[in-house]
Amino acid sequence: MSLCIRLLKKRTATGLFPYALIRHQGIFCWGENEAGKERTMEHDTRFMALALQLARSAAGQTSPNPLVGAVVVKDGEVVGMGAHLKAGEPHAEVHALRMAGERARGATLYVTLEPCSHYGRTPPCADAVIQAGISRVVVAVLDPNPQVAGQGVSRLIDAGVEVTVGIGETEARRLNEVFFHYITTRRPFVTVKTASTLDGKIATVTGHSRWITGEEARGQVHELRRQNDAILVGVGTVIADDPELTARTSGRVTGRQPVRVILDRQLRTPLDARVVNDGKAPTWIVTSADAPAVKRAALEERGVTVIVPDGLVTVERVLDELGARGITSLLVEGGAEVNGSFLGARAVQKIVAYLSMKLVGGAGAPTPFGGQGLERMDEAVQLADVEWEQVGPHDLRITGYPVWDAQS
């Protein structure tokens, strides 16, 4: 438990502090008691929920920037709201302040992420908040970006703005799980998506796999693709299925498309594969230094980016290469071998598993995760924060987060 939280619990137990920011040794903490209608937890929670909803509306559009929503409230009434829609465009606070106009003076701003305090592709939002005359700012979570990291809040306080931090923090962190992971590790946030039958098979013994899940589940997968910067498969999938690896709506390729990443150590990707020729999205192939130079030249001539990491092609090096190229989120849709390699490297942050109410049997039929596997059940990777929902008449979607810290 941090000093901030310990101090918070000690001070709030006395009931002496309003629900406002307290500065202690450079750490910002907050306490609570009844301090007026607009400052109640109920109001703060309700308006922050609206800001979070606005932020979610831009999912898949803002990379490499985070998802941010903002709401301006005056005398209990929403007078301005906005979301960050695209990197390089105005931030959520600016949209909300513009909508509020003069009514922003003396109002409360609810924002899902700490306002920025530095010049990037846009001016500092903290300055815009101060200039608009906002009297109180409620922030869901502080920005982990070293260029911000509490400086936005500090600037607001120095200007006399009251700041509250922590309302909706759990939801805000989950909403920006990709941004928080990438900004602190410089590697993409990895989601492994699987689709299997009730008896745990991703194909029959002959390799046939179309279709395991129904149309509704497959539609969700296309939305999941759209929300990620890149999709990764192994060359085996390319050879067997010749997939497009695009995000489609009603069968049409629309909107922002993820980069298609192929793991192919010996450049076995066919030159007539759709990922090489269709031009619907960028294609990157990660290969080894000893791959055939002639094949590499032929792929590059067709517009494919060929990436050759230093040394062996390991999961860690692949993630380093992708992170260095600005890929913040990676959807792994590989077969058992690729999925197993990411699991074995403990490089998976999230699992999205579709389970179809079908049985195919077969001792030789593949399962979602291959590799060496574990020897004991008490070594199994446990998932936390698990959620599930029925999708269509015959499928389940299960989402969870591997708990690597609990592993030996």
N, C-alpha and C positions, 0 to 999 in steps of 0.2 A: 504494500500500500504506500503510495507516494506521500510526501510531506504535505502536499496540497490537500489530499483527501483526509488525512489525519487531522489537519488543522480545521478543515471544514466541519468534520463531525464534532470536534471539541467545541467550536464556536457556535454551531447551530443548536447544540444542546442547551445553550444559555438563552436562546431566543432573542439575543440582543441586536442581531444584524438584520437589516432588510434583505430582500432577495436581490442582491446586487453584488458586483465584483469587489473582492478584497485583494489588495496587493500585499504579498508577504515574501520578502527576500527574492523578488523577481518572479514569483510563482503566483498565478492568478487563481483565486478560489472564490467560491460563492456560497452564500447561506440563504436562509429563507425565513420569512414570517409574513403576516398579512400586512401589506403596505399599499393598499388601494386596489380598486377593482381591476384596473388594467394590468396590475403587477401580480395577480394571483397565478398560481401554478396552472390552474384550469385554463385561463386565457392564454398564457404562454404556450401551453401544450397544444391548444387548438390552433393557434395561428402558426406555430412551427410546423404542425402537421400539414397545413396548407402549403407552406414553403417547401416542404419535402415532396409533396405531390407535384408541385411545379417543377422541381428539379428532375424528378423521374420522367417527366414528359419529354425530356431531351435525351433520353437514353440512346446511346449509339451515335450521337451527333457531335460530342464535344471533345473527343480525344485529340491531344493528350491532356486536355484540361479536365478538371473534375465537373461533376454534375452539381449545380448550385441553383437554389431557388430563393427568392426574397419576397417579403410582404411588408408593406408600410401600413401601420394602423394608427388612426387618430380618433380619440374618444370612443374606442371600441369598434370603430368601423374601418374596414379595409378600403384604403384610398389609393393604393398602388401595389402592383405585383409584377413579377417578371422572373425569367429564367435565363441562364446562360445557354445559348443555342449552338454556338460554334466557336472554336478556337480562333482568336483574332477579332471577334466581334464583341460588343459591349457585354459586361458582366451582368449578373442578375440584379445586383444592387442598382446599377445605373438604369436598367429598364424600369424597375419599381419606382425609383425616385423621379424619373421623367413622367411617369404616369401620375404620380402624386402631385407634382408641381409644387405650388406654394403650400399646399396642405401638409407637406413633409415637415414643415417647421414645427418643432415641439412634439413630433410624432415618435412612435416606436418602430424600429426596423427589425424584422425577424429574418435571419439569414442562416442558411444551413451550413455554411463554412465561413471561417474568419475572413473578413474583408482584406484584400491584398493591400500592401503598403509600398510596393515597388513599381517602377516603370518597366513594363514588358511590352507586349504588343498593344496594350491599352494602359491608360493612366491608372494610378492607385485608386481603388474604390474607397479606402478609408478617407481620403481627402474629399471625395465626392459626398460622402455621408456627412462629414463635418460641414462642408459648404452649404448643404441642403438644410442645415439647422435641426437635424435629428437629435432628439434629447436622450434617447435610450436605444441601445442595440442589444438584441438577444441573439446569441450565436450558438448554434448546435454543437460545433466542435472546432477546436483550433486547427489551423492549417499545418501539416507536417513539413511543407516545403520550407527548406532552410532560408529562402528569401523572404518568408513571411514569419512563420513560427512564433507567434505571439506579438510580433511587431505591429500588426494591424490593430489589435486590441489595445496595445500600449499607446499607439498614436491617438486612438479615440479617447482614452482616459485622460491623456495629457491635454486634450482639447476640451475637457469638461463633460464628455459624453458618458453617461452611465452605461455600463456593460454587464451583461449577464451571460454566462457561458455554461453549457451543459444540458440545455433543454433539448431533448430528442437526440442526444449524442449517440446512443446505440444505433438508432435508425440511420443517422447521418453517416456513421462509420461504415455500416453495411452498404449503404447506397453508393459510397465511394470506395469500396473495397479495392477496386482496381487502382485508383489514384494513390491511395495510401500505401499499397504494396509497391507500386512502381517507383514512387518518389523516394522511398526508403531503401529499396534494394537495387534499383535500376534494371530490374528484370521484369518481364511481363507476368501478370497475374494469370495463372494457368487453371483453366477449367477443363476437366475431362468429361466429355459427353459419351454415354453409352446407350445402346438400345439392345435389350435381350429378352428372350422368352422367359416364361415363369420358371423353367428349369435351367436358366442361366446360360443360354446359348445365343451367340451373335450370328450364327449361320447354321445350316444343316451340315451333315457329314460330307456333302458334296461341295460345300462352300456357298450354297444358294442363300441369299439373305433379303431379297426384296419381296414383300415388305414385312418387317417384323412388327412395326407399329402402324397405327392408323393415320389417316390424313390429318387429323387434328394435332397429333403429336409431331408429325413431320412439319406442320406449319409453325409450331413453336420453335422447332430447331432452326428454321430459317430466320426467325426473329432473334434467336440466340446468336446466330452467325452475324447478323447485322450489328449487334451490340459489341462485337469483338473486333479488335484491329486485325487479327490474323486467324486463319484456320490451318491446322497442321495434320498431315497424314503421312504414312509411310509409302514408299514406292510400290509396295505390294498392293495397296488399295488402288493406286492409280492403274496398275497393270490389270487387276482383276475387274474393276468396276468402271474405269474411265469416267470418274465423276467430274462435274462442273465445279463443285465446291464454291457455289455462289449463294447469296441471300436472295430468295425469290418470293414474290407475292403473287398468288394466283398463277403460278407457273412462269411469271415474268421476272427478269432480272431488273430490279429497280433500286434506286437510292445508292447510298454509300456501300461499297463492296469491300470485304476484308481481303487482305493479302493472302494468297494461297501458298503455304509453305510445305514443301515435300522433302522428307528425309530420304536421301538416296545416295548412299556412300559410293556406289560404282556407276552412277548415272545410267541406270536402266530405264529411266522414264522414256516411253516411246515418243518419237518426234511428232507423231500424229495424234498424241493425246490431246484431249480438249483443254486441259490446263495449260498446254503449250501454245495452242493455236487460236482459241476462241476470242481472245482479247477482252473478255468480260471483266477481268480483274487482274492485278499484277500477280505474277507467279515467281516465287523464289525457291530455288533448290539448294539444299544444304548437302554438301558432298565432301569427300576426302581429297587430300592433295594428290593421291595416286589415281584418281579417276581419269578416264580417257580424255586426253586434251582435245581430240577431234570431236568427240561428242559434246564436250563443254562448249566449243566454238559454235557448233550447230545450234545448240540451245540458246546461246547468247544472241546468235544471229536472228532468232525468232522472238527476241525480246524478253527472254527469261533471265532473271538475275541469279547467277550462280555464286553461292557463298561457300568459301573454304576456310573453316576455322583453323587456328593454329593447333597442331597436334591431332589427337584422336577426336572423332566426332562423338562427343558425349552430350548428354542432356544439358549439363551445366553450361558447356560451351555454346550449344545452340541457343540457350536462353540469353547468354551474354551477347551473342551476335544480334539477336532480335532486339534486345533492349537497347543496344547501341544504335540501332536503326530506328528507334522511336516506337517500337511495338510495345504498347502498355498492357495489352490483354491478348491471350492466346487460347483459342478453343481447340483442344485436341480431339479429333474424331478418328483416331487410328484404330487398327486392329489390335489383337491381343498383344503382339510383340511391342508395338509402339506404346500402347497404354501401360503395359507392364514396365517398360523402361522408365517412364516418367514416375510411376509409383515407386519403383525400386530406388530412384534417385531422390525420393521425398520432395519432388518438385511439383506437387499438385496442391493447389490451394482450395479447389472446389470440385465437387462431383455433381453432375446432373445425370441421373440414370433413369431411363425410360424402361418400364417393365411391362411387357405384353402378356396378356392372359392366354398364352399359347404354350404347347408342349411339343418339342421335336425329338428329344432323346438323342442317343448316340454318344458313346464314350469318346469318340474322336471329334465330335463337334466342338468348335472353338468357343471359349468363354471370353468375357470382356478384358480380363487381365492375364497376360502370360508371364513369362519370366521364370526365375528359379522358384519363387514362392517362399512361404514361411514354413517352418517345421512345427510350430506350436500355435494353438489357437490364442493363447494369451499374448502372442506377439502381433496379433491382427491389428490393422489400422482402424481405429475407432473414428466414426463420424460424429461431429457435434452439430448443434443447431439444425437438426434434421427437420425437413418439411416435406409433406407429400400431398398430392392432389390427383384426383381422377381426371384423365384427359380422354374425352371421347368415351365410347361404351366399353372399351376393352383394355385401356392402358392406364398405367400409373406413372407419375413423374415424381421422383424422389431426389431431393437436393440436400447436400450436407457438406461439411467442411472437415477434412482430415485433421486429426489432432496429432501432429508430429512430436510435440514436446513431451508427450506421454510415452513415447517409444524409447526403448533402451538403446 
